[in-house]
Every structure is written in structure tokens, then in C-alpha cells.
């Protein structure tokens, strides 16, 4: 696997532009007051599938060979990656199958089916679903789309960082959620070439810290995977995003699930915007480190808005 370059991100934008509009970057007075400085929310929760990953899905599936299109694609997901694959596959007339854990978000499952994908339930968590998916791909010879170890996915999702810098060239900090790490890798690639002054901070749940520990130890490790935040819930780190993060990401922090829940409510109250747990995690970190962010312009990547009613009731109850 080759590490994507800024050229790859720029090419991805050309491929994606006919299908996706740039998402807004908004600042909200109530959020500014909460964090104590000017913050700008990148609303990837406004994407057609409610999450940033659709950028990578379109970039990758648009580049499939004729043989790969004929055989179809298969992928494992807790929801957002699967929706991006299903959406892009429908655009380009490709058969898609998505393997999900038994307890997958029912709204995301319904969305994938609504976009024409076949959904297969397997295992108690993402890693068990992924293992089954990889076995099926080998057995059947179809194109397996890993949720992180795909250069075209990373280049595709990196396009939102281009938009952030175009809308606010004077950003000082960007805080980005990390599950598998494709989004953070994309941001790191773009900022390292176009805005090396920007401080990029990755954030993951302390209840599922595999990516964080892999970044810290500079080797791939497995860790308990217990967070309710689906987009941050990986028990095994992904090789390609980690290669990028080891080289280009200088800061990576953990937040608690309680802090994430509080940030989800704050996004509703202060920005009138529904953020899923992963999408609220940058605000959770910014809220905690507000003293060191004072006087900075801070970009918060709201990676998605596909929370379940169960999670929403729980965080509002807390």
C-alpha cells in the first residue's frame, strides 16, 4: 500500500466534485463561549449519508476496474463506512455487500439496505465482522474494501481538510476523531503540505484506545474495544493510516465516553446540530483543553451525525 500524497487528495477532489457539494464550516457563539475561543465546526454530518466517509467511497469505487465492478465489492463496517460503500456502489452500478456486527445501529443498517447493499450480520463487534468479511472475500474473489487500509479512501476523505483550509486559511488547530484513522491521516497529509503551522490533534475514546496506543508505541497493537461511540470503536489498529500518523501526527488524546456524551448534548444545544458520538469527540477534547486553546482559531471535525435513538435518549438522560 502506498501512502497517499497531496496530489492524490487533489485528484480525489476532482473525482468527487460531480457527486458531492462541499460541506459547511460554521462558527456558533454558544460553542465559542463554551470552549473559550473561536471554533469552527466542519459539518460532515451534512453529507448525503450523514458522515465523512462517503468521500472516500466515491473516490475508490470510481476507480474500480471493469472486472472488479462486475464481481462486486464487500466490506465490513459498524455503519458509516458501509453506508459510504453502499452509496458509491449505487452511483456506479456496482453490487455491494456489507458485513456488520449483530448489534449494528439499526438506522445505519436500514440506510445501507435502502441504497441497495446486502447486509450480512456477523459477530459481536467490528473486528469479528471484519474477520468474516475478509474470509468471504478470499473465498469468492471479490473486491474487499478495507475501512482504513485503502490509499484511495484516505485521499478521498482528505478532501474535507482542503475545504476547511480554503474556508478558514488562518486556522491554528484542527481536532479530528480517530477510529481507524483515515480521516486523521487525510487531515495530516493536507496540513503538512499546505498549512504546516496548523496543530492537528487526533482524539479517540479511552474505552477503545487501539489507534491511540498504536500511535504512541509506533507499532500496531490490539486493545479492548468497549466504547459506545461506533465511529471510534476499533480494537485493532489499521496499518496504512498508522503509517501516516506515525510520521505526520504530533498529538493524539483520549476522552472518556462521559465527556463525549456531554459534547453530543452541547452540539445539540449550542450548534442545533446532531452529532454522533465520534462527531462530538473533537468538541469533548476542546472543552477539556480550553485553557491551552485560548486565543486560537480551532476547527472541529464533526465526522458524522448518524447516532441511534437509543444513544440519543441515553445521553440526553445523563
C-alpha positions in Angstrom: 0.0 0.0 0.0 1.4 3.4 -1.0 0.9 6.4 1.3 -1.3 9.0 -0.3 0.2 12.3 -1.3 -1.3 15.8 -1.6 -1.6 15.1 -5.3 -3.8 12.1 -4.6 -6.1 14.3 -2.5 -6.3 16.9 -5.2 -7.2 14.2 -7.8 -9.8 12.8 -5.4 -11.4 16.2 -5.2 -11.8 16.3 -9.0 -13.5 12.8 -8.9 -15.8 13.7 -6.0 -16.9 17.1 -7.1 -19.6 15.9 -9.6 -21.3 14.0 -6.8 -20.8 15.9 -3.5 -21.0 19.5 -2.6 -18.5 21.0 -0.1 -19.9 20.8 3.5 -20.2 24.0 5.5 -17.7 25.2 8.1 -19.8 27.2 10.7 -18.9 29.0 13.9 -21.5 29.3 16.7 -21.4 32.0 19.5 -22.6 29.5 22.1 -19.9 27.0 21.3 -17.3 29.8 21.2 -18.3 30.7 24.7 -18.2 27.1 25.9 -14.7 26.5 24.6 -13.5 30.0 25.3 -12.2 30.7 21.8 -13.4 30.8 18.2 -14.3 27.3 17.0 -15.4 26.3 13.5 -17.4 23.1 13.0 -16.8 21.1 9.8 -20.2 19.6 9.2 -19.5 16.2 7.7 -22.8 15.2 9.4 -24.5 17.1 6.5 -23.2 14.6 3.9 -25.9 12.5 2.0 -25.1 9.5 4.2 -24.5 11.6 7.3 -20.8 11.0 7.5 -17.4 12.0 6.0 -16.5 8.5 4.7 -18.7 8.9 1.6 -15.8 11.0 0.1 -13.5 8.0 0.2 -16.2 5.6 -1.0 -16.8 7.6 -4.2 -13.1 8.1 -4.8 -12.4 4.4 -4.5 -15.3 2.9 -6.4 -15.0 5.4 -9.2 -11.5 3.8 -9.8 -12.5 0.1 -9.8 -11.5 -2.0 -12.8 -14.2 -3.4 -15.1 -13.5 -6.9 -13.6 -13.9 -5.5 -10.0 -17.2 -3.8 -10.9 -18.5 -7.0 -12.5 -17.7 -9.1 -9.4 -18.9 -6.5 -6.9 -17.4 -5.3 -3.6 -17.6 -6.5 0.0 -16.7 -4.6 3.2 -17.1 -4.7 7.0 -18.4 -1.8 8.9 -20.2 -0.6 12.1 -22.2 1.7 9.8 -20.6 4.8 8.3 -18.0 3.1 6.1 -20.7 0.7 5.0 -23.0 3.5 4.0 -20.3 5.2 2.0 -19.5 2.0 0.1 -23.3 1.4 -0.5 -23.8 4.9 -1.7 -20.9 4.9 -4.0 -21.7 1.4 -5.3 -25.2 2.5 -6.2 -23.9 5.6 -8.0 -21.7 3.4 -10.2 -23.9 0.4 -10.6 -21.8 -2.0 -8.5 -23.1 -4.8 -6.3 -22.2 -4.2 -2.6 -22.3 -6.4 0.4 -21.6 -5.1 3.9 -20.8 -7.3 6.9 -21.9 -5.7 10.2 -21.8 -6.8 13.9 -25.0 -8.3 15.3 -25.8 -5.1 17.3 -25.2 -2.7 14.5 -27.0 0.7 14.5 -30.4 -0.2 13.0 -30.7 3.2 11.3 -27.4 2.7 9.6 -28.4 -0.9 8.6 -31.6 0.4 7.1 -29.7 3.1 5.2 -27.3 0.6 3.7 -30.2 -1.6 2.6 -32.0 1.4 1.2 -29.0 2.2 -1.0 -29.2 -1.3 -2.5 -26.5 -3.1 -0.4 -26.9 -6.6 1.0 -26.3 -6.5 4.8 -24.8 -9.6 6.5 -24.7 -9.8 10.3 -21.7 -11.5 11.9 -20.1 -11.4 15.3 -20.4 -9.3 18.4 -18.2 -6.4 17.3 -16.5 -4.8 14.3 -13.4 -7.0 14.5 -15.4 -10.2 14.3 -17.4 -8.8 11.4 -14.2 -7.8 9.6 -12.6 -11.3 10.0 -15.7 -12.9 8.4 -15.7 -10.4 5.7 -12.1 -11.0 4.8 -12.7 -14.8 4.7 -15.7 -14.3 2.3 -13.6 -12.0 0.0 -10.8 -14.6 -0.2 -13.3 -17.4 -0.8 -15.2 -15.6 -3.6 -12.5 -13.5 -5.2 -14.5 -10.2 -5.0 -13.0 -6.8 -4.2 -12.6 -6.4 -0.5 -12.7 -2.7 0.7 -10.9 -2.3 4.0 -12.2 0.5 6.1 -8.8 2.1 6.6 -6.0 0.4 4.6 -7.0 1.9 1.3 -5.0 4.8 -0.2 -8.0 5.9 -2.3 -10.2 6.1 0.9 -7.6 8.2 2.7 -7.1 10.5 -0.2 -10.9 10.9 -0.6 -11.6 11.8 3.0 -8.7 14.2 3.0 -10.7 16.5 0.7 -12.6 17.9 3.7 -9.3 19.3 5.1 -8.8 21.1 1.8 -12.3 22.7 2.2 -11.5 23.7 5.8 -8.3 25.5 4.9 -10.0 27.2 1.9 -12.8 28.5 4.1 -10.6 29.4 7.1 -6.9 29.7 6.0 -5.9 31.1 9.4 -7.0 28.0 11.5 -4.5 27.3 14.2 -5.8 23.9 15.3 -7.8 21.1 13.8 -9.2 18.4 16.1 -10.2 15.2 14.3 -11.8 11.9 15.5 -9.8 8.7 15.1 -11.3 5.2 14.8 -9.4 3.5 12.1 -7.6 6.8 11.4 -8.4 7.5 7.7 -9.8 10.9 8.5 -6.9 12.0 10.7 -4.5 10.7 8.1 -6.1 12.7 5.4 -6.0 15.9 7.5 -2.4 15.3 8.4 -1.4 14.8 4.7 -3.2 18.0 3.7 -1.9 20.3 6.5 1.6 19.0 6.3 1.8 20.2 2.7 -0.5 23.3 2.7 -0.5 24.6 6.2 2.3 23.1 8.4 1.6 25.7 11.0 -1.7 24.0 11.9 -1.7 21.9 15.0 -3.6 18.7 14.2 -4.8 16.7 17.2 -6.4 13.3 17.0 -8.9 12.2 19.5 -10.2 8.7 20.4 -12.3 7.2 23.2 -10.4 5.9 26.2 -12.7 2.9 26.1 -11.4 1.8 22.7 -7.8 3.1 22.5 -6.2 0.8 20.0 -5.3 3.5 17.5 -4.0 5.8 20.2 -1.8 3.1 21.7 -0.5 2.1 18.3 0.4 5.7 17.5 2.1 6.1 20.9 4.1 2.9 20.7 4.7 3.2 17.0 3.5 -0.4 16.4 0.2 -2.0 15.7 -1.5 -3.2 18.9 -4.9 -4.6 19.9 -6.8 -3.1 22.8 -10.2 -3.6 24.5 -13.0 -2.2 22.3 -15.8 -1.1 24.7 -16.9 2.4 23.7 -20.4 3.2 22.7 -19.0 5.6 20.0 -19.3 3.4 16.9 -17.1 5.6 14.8 -14.3 5.3 17.3 -14.8 1.6 18.1 -11.8 -0.3 16.8 -10.0 -3.0 18.7 -7.2 -3.3 16.2 -5.2 -0.5 14.6 -5.1 -0.1 10.8 -1.7 -0.2 9.2 -1.9 2.4 6.5 -3.4 5.2 8.5 -1.0 4.5 11.3 2.0 4.8 8.9 0.7 8.3 8.1 0.0 9.2 11.7 3.4 8.0 12.9 5.1 10.3 10.5 2.8 13.4 10.5 0.6 13.5 13.6 2.3 15.1 16.6 -0.6 15.0 19.1 -3.2 12.4 20.0 -5.5 12.5 23.0 -8.1 10.3 24.7 -11.5 11.4 26.0 -14.0 9.5 28.2 -17.3 8.3 26.9 -18.9 10.6 29.5 -17.1 13.6 28.0 -18.3 12.5 24.5 -21.9 12.2 25.8 -21.7 15.7 27.3 -20.4 17.1 24.0 -23.2 15.4 22.0 -25.7 17.4 24.1 -23.7 20.6 23.7 -23.7 20.2 19.9 -27.5 20.0 20.1 -27.9 22.9 22.5 -25.2 25.2 21.2 -25.0 24.4 17.5 -28.5 23.0 16.9 -26.8 20.1 15.2 -27.0 16.3 15.7 -23.6 14.8 16.1 -23.0 11.1 16.6 -20.5 10.2 19.4 -17.4 10.2 17.1 -18.5 13.5 15.6 -18.8 15.1 19.0 -15.4 13.8 20.3 -13.4 16.8 19.0 -15.7 19.2 21.0 -15.2 16.9 24.0 -11.5 17.4 23.8 -11.6 21.1 23.0 -13.9 21.6 26.0 -11.4 19.9 28.3 -8.3 21.7 27.0 -9.9 25.1 26.6 -7.2 26.9 28.6 -4.5 25.9 26.1 -6.7 26.7 23.1 -7.4 30.3 24.3 -6.8 32.8 21.5 -6.6 30.2 18.8 -8.9 29.5 15.9 -10.0 25.9 16.2 -11.5 23.6 13.6 -13.6 20.7 15.0 -14.4 17.9 12.5 -17.9 16.7 13.1 -17.3 13.5 11.3 -20.9 12.3 11.3 -24.4 12.6 12.7 -25.7 9.0 12.5 -26.4 8.4 16.1 -29.1 5.9 17.2 -32.3 6.9 19.1 -31.1 4.6 21.9 -27.8 6.5 22.2 -29.6 9.9 21.9 -32.0 9.0 24.7 -29.1 7.8 26.8 -27.0 11.0 26.5 -30.0 13.3 27.0 -31.0 11.3 30.1 -27.5 11.7 31.5 
